[in-house]
Amino acid sequence: MEYKQVEVERSVSGAFIAVVAVALLCALGALGWCYGLQNHVSMTEKKLAEAQQQNADLVAKLDTTNARLKATTETLGQSVGMTQKQIELKTQGLMAAQAAQRAEAQHLEQQQVATSKQIGAVSNDVATVKTDVGGVKTDVAATKSDLETTKSQLNRAVGDAGVMSGLIATNHDELEVLKHRGDRNYYEFALQKGGKPTLLATIKLQLKKVDEKHARYTLNVSADDRNIEKKDKGLDEPVQFYTGKNPVLYELVVNQLDKNRVSGYLSTPKGSPKPAEAPQ
């Protein structure tokens, strides 16, 4: 019994010791954990303090940045305001310029329309003139051809005064050619047998006789207060005589003849006296 009691007491003592040992170990572990926790808390607090300091620094920098941004915004706003005014003024100027350009363009367009109408009218006139000129050219060409043909038919002959005559016109058309040459003065006449003397230029002519069968005629020429009989003259024969204070050669040609009538022309030099009245 005593042995058992001793065993029990020993068992209890051992358990107690074990409990105490465990308790000590737990206490030591708790102390270590507390120490570690304290160190961790200290480090955390230090880091928190540093974070707070950084946050404060950031807040200060942010305030500075905000202040600068505000100042910049105000300056930019003023600049934008000035620029807006300038843009408005520039826009007004551009609109006025555009309006002026549109008005000028409209004016130019109206001028172009008017000019186009004028050009059209001028073109029509030019076309008409071209047509007229073409017709005139054709007429001139035809007249020139006729004149050349007539000219080739003209000839010269020795007159009854023994002087070489000018070109002889045998009809009215040839006489027109001579007139256009402008070498001498030409006066056409028609004489009736038995009629009164006919004034022509500065002389008078009177038909006395007509021989239709032999194409001959006789007439009197009154010049310088004297009468000259030109007897038995033929068609297209130059009949010549001198007259005037300073005698110049006059020449007459009869180129048509019938039973009681002759017709032809008188040729006088340029510068000779003009007729008192134009022959009919």
RODRENDREN-19422 format. One record per residue (C-alpha): y, z, x. Coordinates in pm, 1 decimal. Each point is the difference from the previous one (the first is absolute). Example, Ala and Ser with C-alpha at 12.3 -4.5 7.8 and 13.67 -1.06 7.14 Angstrom:
BEGIN
<node yy="-450.0" zz="780.0" xx="1230.0"/>
<node yy="344.0" zz="-66.0" xx="137.0"/>
//
This chain:
BEGIN
<node yy="0.0" zz="0.0" xx="0.0"/>
<node yy="233.0" zz="89.1" xx="275.5"/>
<node yy="-91.7" zz="-314.8" xx="170.6"/>
<node yy="74.3" zz="-203.5" xx="-304.1"/>
<node yy="327.3" zz="188.1" xx="-44.3"/>
<node yy="93.3" zz="-72.4" xx="352.7"/>
<node yy="-88.2" zz="-366.3" xx="-54.5"/>
<node yy="211.9" zz="-8.9" xx="-307.9"/>
<node yy="287.7" zz="162.7" xx="179.2"/>
<node yy="-31.9" zz="-246.2" xx="277.7"/>
<node yy="-9.3" zz="-284.8" xx="-244.0"/>
<node yy="310.2" zz="128.6" xx="-168.4"/>
<node yy="179.0" zz="46.4" xx="329.9"/>
<node yy="-93.1" zz="-348.5" xx="108.6"/>
<node yy="120.2" zz="-143.9" xx="-325.5"/>
<node yy="321.0" zz="190.0" xx="29.1"/>
<node yy="51.4" zz="-122.6" xx="347.4"/>
<node yy="-78.1" zz="-346.5" xx="-107.9"/>
<node yy="247.3" zz="26.6" xx="-283.5"/>
<node yy="260.3" zz="139.8" xx="234.2"/>
<node yy="-70.9" zz="-274.8" xx="248.3"/>
<node yy="26.4" zz="-257.5" xx="-267.7"/>
<node yy="318.2" zz="160.3" xx="-123.2"/>
<node yy="140.7" zz="-4.3" xx="351.7"/>
<node yy="-96.1" zz="-357.2" xx="43.6"/>
<node yy="159.5" zz="-85.3" xx="-330.3"/>
<node yy="311.0" zz="192.8" xx="97.4"/>
<node yy="12.8" zz="-178.1" xx="333.7"/>
<node yy="-53.3" zz="-331.8" xx="-176.0"/>
<node yy="270.7" zz="85.0" xx="-249.4"/>
<node yy="234.2" zz="95.7" xx="280.5"/>
<node yy="-71.9" zz="-327.1" xx="178.1"/>
<node yy="46.8" zz="-198.5" xx="-317.5"/>
<node yy="324.8" zz="184.0" xx="-73.2"/>
<node yy="120.8" zz="-68.3" xx="350.3"/>
<node yy="-89.0" zz="-363.5" xx="-27.7"/>
<node yy="153.5" zz="-17.3" xx="-344.4"/>
<node yy="315.5" zz="161.7" xx="132.7"/>
<node yy="21.1" zz="-250.5" xx="283.5"/>
<node yy="-55.1" zz="-283.9" xx="-244.0"/>
<node yy="266.0" zz="136.3" xx="-233.6"/>
<node yy="238.8" zz="35.2" xx="294.8"/>
<node yy="-62.2" zz="-356.5" xx="104.6"/>
<node yy="36.8" zz="-114.1" xx="-358.2"/>
<node yy="323.6" zz="189.9" xx="-37.8"/>
<node yy="124.0" zz="-151.6" xx="327.9"/>
<node yy="-91.6" zz="-345.6" xx="-115.5"/>
<node yy="160.3" zz="69.9" xx="-336.7"/>
<node yy="317.0" zz="116.7" xx="172.7"/>
<node yy="0.2" zz="-313.1" xx="214.4"/>
<node yy="-59.5" zz="-211.9" xx="-311.3"/>
<node yy="282.2" zz="175.4" xx="-176.1"/>
<node yy="225.4" zz="-62.6" xx="300.7"/>
<node yy="-97.1" zz="-365.0" xx="4.7"/>
<node yy="58.3" zz="-16.5" xx="-373.6"/>
<node yy="343.5" zz="154.3" xx="47.2"/>
<node yy="73.7" zz="-249.6" xx="276.1"/>
<node yy="-116.7" zz="-282.5" xx="-226.1"/>
<node yy="214.0" zz="132.3" xx="-283.9"/>
<node yy="300.7" zz="10.5" xx="233.7"/>
<node yy="-70.7" zz="-353.2" xx="121.5"/>
<node yy="-49.1" zz="-110.9" xx="-358.3"/>
<node yy="332.6" zz="151.2" xx="-99.0"/>
<node yy="166.7" zz="-176.8" xx="291.4"/>
<node yy="-169.8" zz="-325.7" xx="-93.0"/>
<node yy="99.4" zz="43.7" xx="-364.7"/>
<node yy="359.3" zz="63.0" xx="104.2"/>
<node yy="-0.5" zz="-309.8" xx="219.3"/>
<node yy="-168.0" zz="-201.0" xx="-276.0"/>
<node yy="258.0" zz="118.1" xx="-248.7"/>
<node yy="284.6" zz="-93.7" xx="232.6"/>
<node yy="-162.3" zz="-334.4" xx="69.2"/>
<node yy="-54.2" zz="-56.6" xx="-371.9"/>
<node yy="364.2" zz="73.7" xx="-73.6"/>
<node yy="113.9" zz="-231.8" xx="279.5"/>
<node yy="-242.4" zz="-266.5" xx="-117.4"/>
<node yy="119.4" zz="44.9" xx="-355.6"/>
<node yy="359.4" zz="-50.5" xx="112.8"/>
<node yy="-102.0" zz="-304.4" xx="201.5"/>
<node yy="-198.3" zz="-135.5" xx="-291.9"/>
<node yy="297.5" zz="60.1" xx="-225.2"/>
<node yy="228.7" zz="-188.6" xx="235.3"/>
<node yy="-258.4" zz="-273.2" xx="39.7"/>
<node yy="-39.4" zz="-24.2" xx="-376.8"/>
<node yy="373.4" zz="-47.5" xx="-38.8"/>
<node yy="-4.7" zz="-263.7" xx="271.0"/>
<node yy="-296.1" zz="-168.4" xx="-167.4"/>
<node yy="181.3" zz="2.4" xx="-333.0"/>
<node yy="312.6" zz="-148.9" xx="157.5"/>
<node yy="-208.6" zz="-255.8" xx="186.7"/>
<node yy="-187.4" zz="-84.7" xx="-319.1"/>
<node yy="324.8" zz="-48.1" xx="-188.6"/>
<node yy="124.5" zz="-226.3" xx="278.7"/>
<node yy="-323.1" zz="-199.4" xx="-4.9"/>
<node yy="11.2" zz="-34.3" xx="-378.6"/>
<node yy="359.6" zz="-123.3" xx="18.5"/>
<node yy="-98.4" zz="-246.5" xx="274.8"/>
<node yy="-296.2" zz="-119.2" xx="-205.3"/>
<node yy="222.5" zz="-46.8" xx="-304.7"/>
<node yy="244.4" zz="-201.9" xx="210.7"/>
<node yy="-286.0" zz="-205.8" xx="140.9"/>
<node yy="-136.4" zz="-66.6" xx="-348.9"/>
<node yy="346.1" zz="-106.3" xx="-117.7"/>
<node yy="39.8" zz="-223.5" xx="304.6"/>
<node yy="-348.3" zz="-145.1" xx="-51.0"/>
<node yy="80.5" zz="-70.6" xx="-366.5"/>
<node yy="327.7" zz="-163.4" xx="102.9"/>
<node yy="-178.2" zz="-210.4" xx="261.2"/>
<node yy="-264.2" zz="-96.1" xx="-255.7"/>
<node yy="271.3" zz="-111.4" xx="-241.9"/>
<node yy="165.2" zz="-197.9" xx="278.6"/>
<node yy="-334.0" zz="-155.4" xx="89.5"/>
<node yy="-56.4" zz="-99.5" xx="-362.0"/>
<node yy="347.7" zz="-150.7" xx="-20.5"/>
<node yy="-49.5" zz="-172.1" xx="335.6"/>
<node yy="-337.6" zz="-132.4" xx="-112.4"/>
<node yy="162.0" zz="-143.0" xx="-313.1"/>
<node yy="274.3" zz="-156.4" xx="209.8"/>
<node yy="-257.3" zz="-137.8" xx="242.5"/>
<node yy="-195.2" zz="-139.6" xx="-294.1"/>
<node yy="312.4" zz="-163.3" xx="-138.9"/>
<node yy="93.3" zz="-134.2" xx="343.5"/>
<node yy="-355.4" zz="-124.9" xx="46.3"/>
<node yy="24.1" zz="-183.2" xx="-331.7"/>
<node yy="335.8" zz="-141.6" xx="104.1"/>
<node yy="-141.3" zz="-98.2" xx="339.1"/>
<node yy="-297.5" zz="-163.1" xx="-169.8"/>
<node yy="237.6" zz="-188.9" xx="-227.8"/>
<node yy="218.7" zz="-97.1" xx="294.7"/>
<node yy="-308.6" zz="-110.1" xx="193.0"/>
<node yy="-100.2" zz="-213.4" xx="-295.9"/>
<node yy="351.3" zz="-141.5" xx="-22.7"/>
<node yy="13.0" zz="-53.7" xx="376.3"/>
<node yy="-338.2" zz="-167.3" xx="-17.1"/>
<node yy="130.7" zz="-228.5" xx="-271.5"/>
<node yy="319.0" zz="-66.6" xx="198.7"/>
<node yy="-205.2" zz="-73.1" xx="310.6"/>
<node yy="-207.9" zz="-241.4" xx="-201.1"/>
<node yy="315.4" zz="-161.5" xx="-141.0"/>
<node yy="160.3" zz="-11.6" xx="345.4"/>
<node yy="-314.8" zz="-147.7" xx="147.9"/>
<node yy="-11.1" zz="-260.0" xx="-276.5"/>
<node yy="372.0" zz="-73.2" xx="40.4"/>
<node yy="-38.2" zz="-20.6" xx="375.0"/>
<node yy="-288.5" zz="-238.8" xx="-44.7"/>
<node yy="205.1" zz="-208.5" xx="-240.2"/>
<node yy="295.7" zz="5.3" xx="237.6"/>
<node yy="-216.9" zz="-104.6" xx="291.2"/>
<node yy="-145.3" zz="-282.7" xx="-207.7"/>
<node yy="346.4" zz="-106.8" xx="-116.4"/>
<node yy="140.8" zz="34.0" xx="350.6"/>
<node yy="-266.1" zz="-229.6" xx="132.3"/>
<node yy="110.5" zz="-258.3" xx="-257.8"/>
<node yy="366.7" zz="11.1" xx="105.0"/>
<node yy="121.6" zz="-269.3" xx="238.6"/>
<node yy="311.0" zz="-134.6" xx="164.9"/>
<node yy="168.2" zz="-337.1" xx="-25.5"/>
<node yy="300.9" zz="-183.1" xx="138.6"/>
<node yy="278.9" zz="-3.0" xx="-257.4"/>
<node yy="217.2" zz="-290.8" xx="-101.9"/>
<node yy="261.1" zz="121.6" xx="251.7"/>
<node yy="-250.3" zz="-42.0" xx="280.2"/>
<node yy="-43.0" zz="376.0" xx="50.9"/>
<node yy="-336.4" zz="173.8" xx="1.8"/>
<node yy="-9.6" zz="205.9" xx="-315.3"/>
<node yy="-134.8" zz="343.6" xx="-53.4"/>
<node yy="-328.5" zz="58.6" xx="-176.8"/>
<node yy="-21.4" zz="-196.7" xx="-324.1"/>
<node yy="-109.0" zz="171.8" xx="-323.6"/>
<node yy="-163.6" zz="-240.7" xx="-244.1"/>
<node yy="-19.1" zz="253.1" xx="-286.5"/>
<node yy="128.4" zz="336.4" xx="-116.4"/>
<node yy="-273.1" zz="203.6" xx="172.9"/>
<node yy="70.6" zz="-159.6" xx="335.4"/>
<node yy="370.5" zz="62.3" xx="-54.1"/>
<node yy="-75.1" zz="370.7" xx="-52.4"/>
<node yy="-172.8" zz="0.2" xx="337.2"/>
<node yy="309.5" zz="-147.8" xx="161.6"/>
<node yy="220.1" zz="259.0" xx="-169.5"/>
<node yy="-218.3" zz="280.1" xx="136.1"/>
<node yy="35.8" zz="-140.9" xx="350.7"/>
<node yy="372.7" zz="70.5" xx="-23.3"/>
<node yy="100.6" zz="-281.9" xx="236.4"/>
<node yy="244.2" zz="-165.1" xx="-244.3"/>
<node yy="153.1" zz="38.7" xx="-344.5"/>
<node yy="-176.7" zz="-179.6" xx="-284.3"/>
<node yy="141.2" zz="-96.7" xx="-343.0"/>
<node yy="-215.8" zz="-167.9" xx="-263.7"/>
<node yy="147.7" zz="-262.8" xx="-234.5"/>
<node yy="-92.0" zz="-231.8" xx="-287.3"/>
<node yy="216.6" zz="-309.4" xx="-72.3"/>
<node yy="8.2" zz="-208.8" xx="-316.5"/>
<node yy="93.9" zz="-369.8" xx="18.9"/>
<node yy="345.0" zz="-57.8" xx="-141.9"/>
<node yy="86.1" zz="369.2" xx="11.9"/>
<node yy="313.7" zz="154.6" xx="140.7"/>
<node yy="12.8" zz="97.7" xx="371.5"/>
<node yy="-188.8" zz="323.9" xx="65.1"/>
<node yy="155.2" zz="261.0" xx="232.8"/>
<node yy="-249.0" zz="117.2" xx="256.7"/>
<node yy="109.3" zz="232.7" xx="280.6"/>
<node yy="323.1" zz="-164.0" xx="124.6"/>
<node yy="-82.4" zz="-356.1" xx="-111.4"/>
<node yy="-51.0" zz="-197.7" xx="-322.9"/>
<node yy="-294.2" zz="-226.2" xx="-84.0"/>
<node yy="-15.3" zz="-275.2" xx="-267.7"/>
<node yy="-307.7" zz="-208.0" xx="-78.0"/>
<node yy="82.1" zz="-370.2" xx="-34.6"/>
<node yy="-331.9" zz="-184.6" xx="-16.5"/>
<node yy="-375.9" zz="65.2" xx="-22.8"/>
<node yy="-275.5" zz="-253.7" xx="85.5"/>
<node yy="-307.4" zz="175.3" xx="-128.3"/>
<node yy="-232.0" zz="-291.9" xx="85.2"/>
<node yy="88.6" zz="4.3" xx="369.0"/>
<node yy="81.7" zz="371.9" xx="11.3"/>
<node yy="357.9" zz="-65.5" xx="111.9"/>
<node yy="336.5" zz="145.5" xx="-104.8"/>
<node yy="371.8" zz="-30.4" xx="71.5"/>
<node yy="256.1" zz="281.8" xx="-16.5"/>
<node yy="355.2" zz="84.5" xx="104.1"/>
<node yy="86.1" zz="294.9" xx="223.7"/>
<node yy="353.5" zz="141.9" xx="-28.9"/>
<node yy="95.3" zz="204.4" xx="308.3"/>
<node yy="329.1" zz="66.7" xx="177.9"/>
<node yy="191.6" zz="-200.3" xx="-260.5"/>
<node yy="-203.7" zz="-314.3" xx="61.2"/>
<node yy="-293.7" zz="-168.5" xx="-170.7"/>
<node yy="-312.1" zz="-106.3" xx="183.7"/>
<node yy="-248.6" zz="-230.6" xx="-171.2"/>
<node yy="-362.1" zz="58.9" xx="88.7"/>
<node yy="-169.9" zz="-318.6" xx="-122.8"/>
<node yy="-368.3" zz="-77.2" xx="-57.0"/>
<node yy="-134.5" zz="325.6" xx="142.1"/>
<node yy="-366.5" zz="86.2" xx="-34.2"/>
<node yy="-192.8" zz="309.6" xx="-105.6"/>
<node yy="-22.7" zz="269.9" xx="267.8"/>
<node yy="245.2" zz="-190.2" xx="219.9"/>
<node yy="255.7" zz="220.4" xx="181.5"/>
<node yy="349.1" zz="-113.4" xx="-106.9"/>
<node yy="246.8" zz="125.3" xx="260.5"/>
<node yy="378.7" zz="27.9" xx="28.0"/>
<node yy="258.9" zz="209.4" xx="182.9"/>
<node yy="261.6" zz="211.2" xx="-175.0"/>
<node yy="237.4" zz="286.6" xx="62.1"/>
<node yy="299.5" zz="71.7" xx="220.8"/>
<node yy="-236.8" zz="29.5" xx="289.2"/>
<node yy="-252.6" zz="-259.0" xx="-118.9"/>
<node yy="-352.5" zz="126.4" xx="-49.6"/>
<node yy="-304.7" zz="-189.7" xx="-114.6"/>
<node yy="-92.9" zz="24.6" xx="-368.0"/>
<node yy="-327.8" zz="-138.7" xx="-117.5"/>
<node yy="-132.6" zz="-71.9" xx="-346.1"/>
<node yy="-349.2" zz="-97.9" xx="-109.3"/>
<node yy="-111.1" zz="-139.6" xx="-338.5"/>
<node yy="-366.7" zz="90.1" xx="-48.2"/>
<node yy="-39.4" zz="-80.4" xx="-374.1"/>
<node yy="110.8" zz="-312.1" xx="-187.5"/>
<node yy="-44.5" zz="-150.6" xx="-348.6"/>
<node yy="173.3" zz="-263.1" xx="-207.4"/>
<node yy="346.2" zz="159.0" xx="-28.0"/>
<node yy="-26.8" zz="320.7" xx="198.5"/>
<node yy="-51.2" zz="128.1" xx="355.0"/>
<node yy="-38.4" zz="351.1" xx="141.7"/>
<node yy="-15.4" zz="148.6" xx="348.0"/>
<node yy="199.4" zz="227.2" xx="230.4"/>
<node yy="300.9" zz="15.1" xx="232.5"/>
<node yy="-38.4" zz="157.4" xx="345.1"/>
<node yy="303.0" zz="139.8" xx="187.3"/>
<node yy="22.9" zz="181.0" xx="336.0"/>
<node yy="20.3" zz="377.6" xx="14.6"/>
<node yy="362.1" zz="109.7" xx="10.9"/>
<node yy="127.1" zz="-300.1" xx="-193.5"/>
<node yy="238.7" zz="60.3" xx="-295.5"/>
<node yy="-162.8" zz="155.6" xx="-307.9"/>
<node yy="23.2" zz="-172.2" xx="-340.6"/>
<node yy="278.8" zz="96.4" xx="-232.1"/>
<node yy="-258.0" zz="76.0" xx="-268.1"/>
<node yy="-376.1" zz="7.6" xx="-1.1"/>
<node yy="-167.0" zz="-317.9" xx="-131.5"/>
<node yy="-175.3" zz="23.8" xx="-330.7"/>
//
